[in-house]
Amino acid sequence: MAESYSDKAKDAAQNAVDKAKEAGQAAADKAQELGRDAKDKAKEVGDAVSEKAGEVKDWAKDKAHQAGEKIEEAGESIQRNT
């Protein structure tokens, strides 16, 4: 006996639902992957910024120390010359 039109319509609808579920899952998987990639990149950038900030801090500390030494030397020179 031939399959009825309603059975064919139900099968077609079920196939459409199954394909929509598959597409939705694929989209969710891709979004999750992109989220992980973004998180990893953000961590990488944060680590680089943190490293540079540490370098800047060390540089500033060194320059401040050098300036302090020069001020001290200048003060000693003034005392010797007066």
Secondary structure, 3 states (H helix, E strand, C coil): CCCCHHHHHHHHHHHHHHHHHHHHHHHHHHHHHHHHHHHHHHHHHHHHHHHHHHHHHHHHHHHHHHHHHHHHHHHHHHHHHC
